[in-house]
């Protein structure tokens, strides 16, 4: 209600008062909008940091799984080789 009261007071000064009231209102709303934009920008930056952290974790996990899979493949090859050697020794 303080804006309306201010506008009434300035309007009593005539056209110049009304123009002043409109200017003050525009400045106030513009300031609020700037704050909203700043807040949104800060949220985007925080979300970007969180997303980068999540991406890093996924990349590290993927690399660990790939290394684990390669080790399992190598172990299977070793066991297969040992089994073949065991069969050759038993056949001889």
N, CA, C and O atoms as a GROMACS GRO file, in nm:
protein
  368
    1UNK      N    1   0.081  -0.119   0.000
    1UNK     CA    2   0.000   0.000   0.000
    1UNK      C    3   0.086   0.126   0.000
    1UNK      O    4   0.037   0.232  -0.038
    2UNK      N    5   0.209   0.117   0.040
    2UNK     CA    6   0.292   0.237   0.047
    2UNK      C    7   0.317   0.293  -0.091
    2UNK      O    8   0.333   0.415  -0.105
    3UNK      N    9   0.320   0.209  -0.195
    3UNK     CA   10   0.339   0.258  -0.333
    3UNK      C   11   0.218   0.341  -0.375
    3UNK      O   12   0.233   0.448  -0.435
    4UNK      N   13   0.098   0.292  -0.343
    4UNK     CA   14  -0.024   0.364  -0.381
    4UNK      C   15  -0.028   0.498  -0.310
    4UNK      O   16  -0.061   0.600  -0.370
    5UNK      N   17   0.006   0.498  -0.182
    5UNK     CA   18   0.008   0.622  -0.106
    5UNK      C   19   0.111   0.719  -0.165
    5UNK      O   20   0.085   0.839  -0.178
    6UNK      N   21   0.227   0.666  -0.201
    6UNK     CA   22   0.332   0.748  -0.263
    6UNK      C   23   0.284   0.804  -0.396
    6UNK      O   24   0.306   0.921  -0.426
    7UNK      N   25   0.217   0.719  -0.477
    7UNK     CA   26   0.168   0.764  -0.606
    7UNK      C   27   0.062   0.873  -0.589
    7UNK      O   28   0.059   0.970  -0.665
    8UNK      N   29  -0.025   0.856  -0.490
    8UNK     CA   30  -0.126   0.958  -0.464
    8UNK      C   31  -0.061   1.090  -0.427
    8UNK      O   32  -0.101   1.196  -0.474
    9UNK      N   33   0.040   1.082  -0.340
    9UNK     CA   34   0.111   1.205  -0.300
    9UNK      C   35   0.179   1.271  -0.419
    9UNK      O   36   0.170   1.392  -0.435
   10UNK      N   37   0.246   1.191  -0.503
   10UNK     CA   38   0.315   1.247  -0.618
   10UNK      C   39   0.217   1.295  -0.725
   10UNK      O   40   0.243   1.393  -0.794
   11UNK      N   41   0.106   1.225  -0.738
   11UNK     CA   42   0.005   1.265  -0.837
   11UNK      C   43  -0.053   1.401  -0.801
   11UNK      O   44  -0.092   1.477  -0.890
   12UNK      N   45  -0.059   1.430  -0.674
   12UNK     CA   46  -0.111   1.561  -0.633
   12UNK      C   47  -0.019   1.674  -0.680
   12UNK      O   48  -0.058   1.790  -0.682
   13UNK      N   49   0.102   1.638  -0.719
   13UNK     CA   50   0.195   1.738  -0.772
   13UNK      C   51   0.173   1.761  -0.922
   13UNK      O   52   0.238   1.848  -0.981
   14UNK      N   53   0.082   1.685  -0.983
   14UNK     CA   54   0.051   1.704  -1.124
   14UNK      C   55   0.121   1.601  -1.209
   14UNK      O   56   0.162   1.495  -1.161
   15UNK      N   57   0.135   1.634  -1.338
   15UNK     CA   58   0.194   1.541  -1.434
   15UNK      C   59   0.337   1.506  -1.397
   15UNK      O   60   0.379   1.391  -1.410
   16UNK      N   61   0.412   1.604  -1.350
   16UNK     CA   62   0.551   1.578  -1.312
   16UNK      C   63   0.556   1.480  -1.195
   16UNK      O   64   0.643   1.393  -1.190
   17UNK      N   65   0.465   1.494  -1.102
   17UNK     CA   66   0.459   1.403  -0.988
   17UNK      C   67   0.424   1.262  -1.030
   17UNK      O   68   0.481   1.164  -0.981
   18UNK      N   69   0.329   1.252  -1.124
   18UNK     CA   70   0.291   1.122  -1.174
   18UNK      C   71   0.407   1.057  -1.249
   18UNK      O   72   0.432   0.938  -1.234
   19UNK      N   73   0.478   1.136  -1.329
   19UNK     CA   74   0.596   1.084  -1.401
   19UNK      C   75   0.702   1.037  -1.301
   19UNK      O   76   0.766   0.934  -1.321
   20UNK      N   77   0.720   1.114  -1.193
   20UNK     CA   78   0.816   1.075  -1.090
   20UNK      C   79   0.775   0.945  -1.023
   20UNK      O   80   0.859   0.859  -0.996
   21UNK      N   81   0.646   0.931  -0.995
   21UNK     CA   82   0.595   0.809  -0.932
   21UNK      C   83   0.616   0.689  -1.023
   21UNK      O   84   0.656   0.582  -0.978
   22UNK      N   85   0.588   0.709  -1.151
   22UNK     CA   86   0.608   0.600  -1.246
   22UNK      C   87   0.756   0.562  -1.254
   22UNK      O   88   0.790   0.444  -1.264
   23UNK      N   89   0.842   0.661  -1.250
   23UNK     CA   90   0.986   0.634  -1.257
   23UNK      C   91   1.031   0.556  -1.133
   23UNK      O   92   1.106   0.458  -1.143
   24UNK      N   93   0.984   0.602  -1.016
   24UNK     CA   94   1.020   0.532  -0.892
   24UNK      C   95   0.970   0.387  -0.894
   24UNK      O   96   1.042   0.296  -0.854
   25UNK      N   97   0.848   0.367  -0.941
   25UNK     CA   98   0.792   0.233  -0.948
   25UNK      C   99   0.873   0.147  -1.044
   25UNK      O  100   0.904   0.031  -1.014
   26UNK      N  101   0.906   0.203  -1.159
   26UNK     CA  102   0.986   0.129  -1.257
   26UNK      C  103   1.121   0.091  -1.199
   26UNK      O  104   1.167  -0.021  -1.221
   27UNK      N  105   1.186   0.182  -1.128
   27UNK     CA  106   1.317   0.154  -1.068
   27UNK      C  107   1.307   0.043  -0.964
   27UNK      O  108   1.392  -0.045  -0.956
   28UNK      N  109   1.202   0.050  -0.884
   28UNK     CA  110   1.184  -0.053  -0.781
   28UNK      C  111   1.161  -0.190  -0.844
   28UNK      O  112   1.224  -0.289  -0.805
   29UNK      N  113   1.071  -0.196  -0.942
   29UNK     CA  114   1.043  -0.324  -1.008
   29UNK      C  115   1.165  -0.373  -1.085
   29UNK      O  116   1.192  -0.493  -1.091
   30UNK      N  117   1.238  -0.281  -1.143
   30UNK     CA  118   1.360  -0.318  -1.216
   30UNK      C  119   1.463  -0.377  -1.119
   30UNK      O  120   1.530  -0.475  -1.152
   31UNK      N  121   1.475  -0.318  -1.003
   31UNK     CA  122   1.568  -0.370  -0.902
   31UNK      C  123   1.529  -0.510  -0.857
   31UNK      O  124   1.614  -0.597  -0.839
   32UNK      N  125   1.398  -0.530  -0.838
   32UNK     CA  126   1.351  -0.662  -0.798
   32UNK      C  127   1.380  -0.764  -0.908
   32UNK      O  128   1.421  -0.877  -0.880
   33UNK      N  129   1.358  -0.724  -1.032
   33UNK     CA  130   1.383  -0.815  -1.144
   33UNK      C  131   1.531  -0.848  -1.155
   33UNK      O  132   1.568  -0.962  -1.181
   34UNK      N  133   1.616  -0.749  -1.135
   34UNK     CA  134   1.761  -0.772  -1.137
   34UNK      C  135   1.801  -0.871  -1.028
   34UNK      O  136   1.886  -0.957  -1.051
   35UNK      N  137   1.740  -0.859  -0.912
   35UNK     CA  138   1.770  -0.952  -0.802
   35UNK      C  139   1.725  -1.093  -0.839
   35UNK      O  140   1.795  -1.190  -0.810
   36UNK      N  141   1.607  -1.105  -0.902
   36UNK     CA  142   1.559  -1.236  -0.945
   36UNK      C  143   1.654  -1.298  -1.048
   36UNK      O  144   1.683  -1.417  -1.042
   37UNK      N  145   1.701  -1.216  -1.140
   37UNK     CA  146   1.794  -1.266  -1.242
   37UNK      C  147   1.925  -1.309  -1.177
   37UNK      O  148   1.981  -1.412  -1.212
   38UNK      N  149   1.974  -1.229  -1.083
   38UNK     CA  150   2.098  -1.264  -1.012
   38UNK      C  151   2.081  -1.395  -0.935
   38UNK      O  152   2.169  -1.481  -0.938
   39UNK      N  153   1.968  -1.410  -0.866
   39UNK     CA  154   1.942  -1.533  -0.791
   39UNK      C  155   1.935  -1.654  -0.884
   39UNK      O  156   1.991  -1.759  -0.854
   40UNK      N  157   1.867  -1.637  -0.998
   40UNK     CA  158   1.856  -1.747  -1.094
   40UNK      C  159   1.994  -1.782  -1.150
   40UNK      O  160   2.026  -1.900  -1.167
   41UNK      N  161   2.074  -1.682  -1.178
   41UNK     CA  162   2.209  -1.706  -1.230
   41UNK      C  163   2.294  -1.782  -1.128
   41UNK      O  164   2.368  -1.874  -1.164
   42UNK      N  165   2.283  -1.743  -1.002
   42UNK     CA  166   2.358  -1.812  -0.897
   42UNK      C  167   2.313  -1.957  -0.882
   42UNK      O  168   2.396  -2.046  -0.861
   43UNK      N  169   2.182  -1.982  -0.894
   43UNK     CA  170   2.132  -2.120  -0.888
   43UNK      C  171   2.186  -2.201  -1.006
   43UNK      O  172   2.223  -2.317  -0.989
   44UNK      N  173   2.189  -2.141  -1.123
   44UNK     CA  174   2.241  -2.210  -1.241
   44UNK      C  175   2.387  -2.246  -1.221
   44UNK      O  176   2.429  -2.357  -1.254
   45UNK      N  177   2.465  -2.154  -1.166
   45UNK     CA  178   2.607  -2.182  -1.141
   45UNK      C  179   2.624  -2.295  -1.040
   45UNK      O  180   2.709  -2.382  -1.058
   46UNK      N  181   2.543  -2.293  -0.933
   46UNK     CA  182   2.551  -2.402  -0.834
   46UNK      C  183   2.511  -2.535  -0.897
   46UNK      O  184   2.576  -2.637  -0.874
   47UNK      N  185   2.404  -2.534  -0.978
   47UNK     CA  186   2.361  -2.657  -1.045
   47UNK      C  187   2.468  -2.707  -1.140
   47UNK      O  188   2.490  -2.827  -1.152
   48UNK      N  189   2.535  -2.615  -1.208
   48UNK     CA  190   2.642  -2.654  -1.301
   48UNK      C  191   2.757  -2.721  -1.225
   48UNK      O  192   2.813  -2.821  -1.272
   49UNK      N  193   2.791  -2.668  -1.108
   49UNK     CA  194   2.897  -2.728  -1.027
   49UNK      C  195   2.855  -2.868  -0.981
   49UNK      O  196   2.935  -2.961  -0.984
   50UNK      N  197   2.731  -2.881  -0.937
   50UNK     CA  198   2.682  -3.011  -0.892
   50UNK      C  199   2.680  -3.112  -1.007
   50UNK      O  200   2.718  -3.228  -0.990
   51UNK      N  201   2.637  -3.067  -1.122
   51UNK     CA  202   2.632  -3.155  -1.238
   51UNK      C  203   2.773  -3.198  -1.279
   51UNK      O  204   2.794  -3.313  -1.317
   52UNK      N  205   2.869  -3.106  -1.270
   52UNK     CA  206   3.007  -3.141  -1.304
   52UNK      C  207   3.061  -3.244  -1.205
   52UNK      O  208   3.132  -3.337  -1.244
   53UNK      N  209   3.028  -3.227  -1.077
   53UNK     CA  210   3.070  -3.324  -0.976
   53UNK      C  211   3.009  -3.461  -1.005
   53UNK      O  212   3.078  -3.563  -0.996
   54UNK      N  213   2.883  -3.463  -1.038
   54UNK     CA  214   2.816  -3.588  -1.070
   54UNK      C  215   2.878  -3.653  -1.194
   54UNK      O  216   2.899  -3.774  -1.197
   55UNK      N  217   2.905  -3.573  -1.296
   55UNK     CA  218   2.968  -3.624  -1.418
   55UNK      C  219   3.105  -3.684  -1.387
   55UNK      O  220   3.140  -3.789  -1.440
   56UNK      N  221   3.182  -3.617  -1.302
   56UNK     CA  222   3.313  -3.669  -1.264
   56UNK      C  223   3.301  -3.805  -1.194
   56UNK      O  224   3.378  -3.897  -1.222
   57UNK      N  225   3.204  -3.818  -1.104
   57UNK     CA  226   3.184  -3.944  -1.034
   57UNK      C  227   3.146  -4.055  -1.133
   57UNK      O  228   3.198  -4.166  -1.124
   58UNK      N  229   3.056  -4.023  -1.225
   58UNK     CA  230   3.014  -4.124  -1.324
   58UNK      C  231   3.134  -4.166  -1.410
   58UNK      O  232   3.150  -4.284  -1.439
   59UNK      N  233   3.217  -4.070  -1.451
   59UNK     CA  234   3.334  -4.103  -1.532
   59UNK      C  235   3.432  -4.193  -1.456
   59UNK      O  236   3.484  -4.290  -1.510
   60UNK      N  237   3.455  -4.159  -1.327
   60UNK     CA  238   3.546  -4.242  -1.247
   60UNK      C  239   3.488  -4.382  -1.226
   60UNK      O  240   3.561  -4.481  -1.233
   61UNK      N  241   3.359  -4.390  -1.200
   61UNK     CA  242   3.295  -4.521  -1.182
   61UNK      C  243   3.302  -4.603  -1.310
   61UNK      O  244   3.327  -4.724  -1.305
   62UNK      N  245   3.280  -4.539  -1.423
   62UNK     CA  246   3.286  -4.609  -1.551
   62UNK      C  247   3.427  -4.662  -1.574
   62UNK      O  248   3.444  -4.776  -1.619
   63UNK      N  249   3.528  -4.582  -1.545
   63UNK     CA  250   3.667  -4.625  -1.562
   63UNK      C  251   3.697  -4.743  -1.468
   63UNK      O  252   3.766  -4.837  -1.508
   64UNK      N  253   3.648  -4.737  -1.345
   64UNK     CA  254   3.672  -4.846  -1.249
   64UNK      C  255   3.604  -4.975  -1.297
   64UNK      O  256   3.662  -5.083  -1.288
   65UNK      N  257   3.484  -4.964  -1.347
   65UNK     CA  258   3.413  -5.082  -1.397
   65UNK      C  259   3.485  -5.140  -1.517
   65UNK      O  260   3.496  -5.262  -1.530
   66UNK      N  261   3.536  -5.054  -1.605
   66UNK     CA  262   3.609  -5.102  -1.723
   66UNK      C  263   3.737  -5.175  -1.680
   66UNK      O  264   3.771  -5.279  -1.736
   67UNK      N  265   3.808  -5.120  -1.581
   67UNK     CA  266   3.929  -5.187  -1.530
   67UNK      C  267   3.893  -5.321  -1.467
   67UNK      O  268   3.963  -5.421  -1.489
   68UNK      N  269   3.786  -5.324  -1.390
   68UNK     CA  270   3.742  -5.448  -1.326
   68UNK      C  271   3.706  -5.554  -1.431
   68UNK      O  272   3.744  -5.670  -1.419
   69UNK      N  273   3.634  -5.511  -1.534
   69UNK     CA  274   3.597  -5.604  -1.641
   69UNK      C  275   3.721  -5.658  -1.712
   69UNK      O  276   3.726  -5.777  -1.745
   70UNK      N  277   3.819  -5.574  -1.735
   70UNK     CA  278   3.943  -5.619  -1.800
   70UNK      C  279   4.017  -5.719  -1.711
   70UNK      O  280   4.069  -5.818  -1.760
   71UNK      N  281   4.022  -5.692  -1.580
   71UNK     CA  282   4.086  -5.787  -1.488
   71UNK      C  283   4.013  -5.921  -1.487
   71UNK      O  284   4.076  -6.027  -1.483
   72UNK      N  285   3.880  -5.916  -1.490
   72UNK     CA  286   3.804  -6.041  -1.495
   72UNK      C  287   3.833  -6.117  -1.623
   72UNK      O  288   3.847  -6.239  -1.621
   73UNK      N  289   3.842  -6.047  -1.734
   73UNK     CA  290   3.873  -6.112  -1.861
   73UNK      C  291   4.010  -6.177  -1.855
   73UNK      O  292   4.029  -6.290  -1.902
   74UNK      N  293   4.107  -6.105  -1.797
   74UNK     CA  294   4.242  -6.161  -1.784
   74UNK      C  295   4.240  -6.284  -1.693
   74UNK      O  296   4.306  -6.384  -1.723
   75UNK      N  297   4.166  -6.277  -1.584
   75UNK     CA  298   4.157  -6.392  -1.493
   75UNK      C  299   4.096  -6.512  -1.564
   75UNK      O  300   4.142  -6.625  -1.547
   76UNK      N  301   3.992  -6.488  -1.644
   76UNK     CA  302   3.929  -6.597  -1.720
   76UNK      C  303   4.030  -6.658  -1.816
   76UNK      O  304   4.034  -6.780  -1.832
   77UNK      N  305   4.109  -6.576  -1.880
   77UNK     CA  306   4.211  -6.627  -1.973
   77UNK      C  307   4.315  -6.711  -1.899
   77UNK      O  308   4.356  -6.816  -1.947
   78UNK      N  309   4.358  -6.664  -1.783
   78UNK     CA  310   4.455  -6.738  -1.702
   78UNK      C  311   4.396  -6.872  -1.659
   78UNK      O  312   4.461  -6.976  -1.673
   79UNK      N  313   4.273  -6.870  -1.608
   79UNK     CA  314   4.208  -6.995  -1.564
   79UNK      C  315   4.189  -7.090  -1.682
   79UNK      O  316   4.208  -7.211  -1.668
   80UNK      N  317   4.151  -7.038  -1.796
   80UNK     CA  318   4.134  -7.121  -1.915
   80UNK      C  319   4.267  -7.184  -1.955
   80UNK      O  320   4.273  -7.302  -1.988
   81UNK      N  321   4.373  -7.105  -1.951
   81UNK     CA  322   4.506  -7.154  -1.985
   81UNK      C  323   4.550  -7.262  -1.885
   81UNK      O  324   4.604  -7.365  -1.925
   82UNK      N  325   4.525  -7.238  -1.756
   82UNK     CA  326   4.560  -7.337  -1.653
   82UNK      C  327   4.481  -7.466  -1.673
   82UNK      O  328   4.536  -7.575  -1.657
   83UNK      N  329   4.354  -7.455  -1.708
   83UNK     CA  330   4.270  -7.573  -1.731
   83UNK      C  331   4.322  -7.651  -1.851
   83UNK      O  332   4.328  -7.774  -1.847
   84UNK      N  333   4.360  -7.581  -1.958
   84UNK     CA  334   4.414  -7.649  -2.076
   84UNK      C  335   4.544  -7.721  -2.042
   84UNK      O  336   4.566  -7.833  -2.087
   85UNK      N  337   4.631  -7.656  -1.964
   85UNK     CA  338   4.756  -7.720  -1.924
   85UNK      C  339   4.729  -7.844  -1.839
   85UNK      O  340   4.796  -7.946  -1.853
   86UNK      N  341   4.628  -7.833  -1.750
   86UNK     CA  342   4.593  -7.946  -1.666
   86UNK      C  343   4.543  -8.064  -1.749
   86UNK      O  344   4.577  -8.178  -1.720
   87UNK      N  345   4.463  -8.037  -1.850
   87UNK     CA  346   4.414  -8.144  -1.937
   87UNK      C  347   4.528  -8.208  -2.016
   87UNK      O  348   4.531  -8.330  -2.035
   88UNK      N  349   4.623  -8.124  -2.063
   88UNK     CA  350   4.739  -8.178  -2.138
   88UNK      C  351   4.825  -8.266  -2.049
   88UNK      O  352   4.876  -8.370  -2.093
   89UNK      N  353   4.842  -8.224  -1.922
   89UNK     CA  354   4.925  -8.304  -1.829
   89UNK      C  355   4.857  -8.436  -1.798
   89UNK      O  356   4.924  -8.540  -1.787
   90UNK      N  357   4.724  -8.433  -1.783
   90UNK     CA  358   4.650  -8.557  -1.751
   90UNK      C  359   4.650  -8.652  -1.870
   90UNK      O  360   4.652  -8.774  -1.852
   91UNK      N  361   4.646  -8.598  -1.992
   91UNK     CA  362   4.643  -8.679  -2.113
   91UNK      C  363   4.780  -8.743  -2.138
   91UNK      O  364   4.788  -8.849  -2.201
   92UNK      N  365   4.884  -8.682  -2.091
   92UNK     CA  366   5.018  -8.734  -2.118
   92UNK      C  367   5.061  -8.839  -2.023
   92UNK      O  368   5.173  -8.890  -2.035
   0.00000   0.00000   0.00000
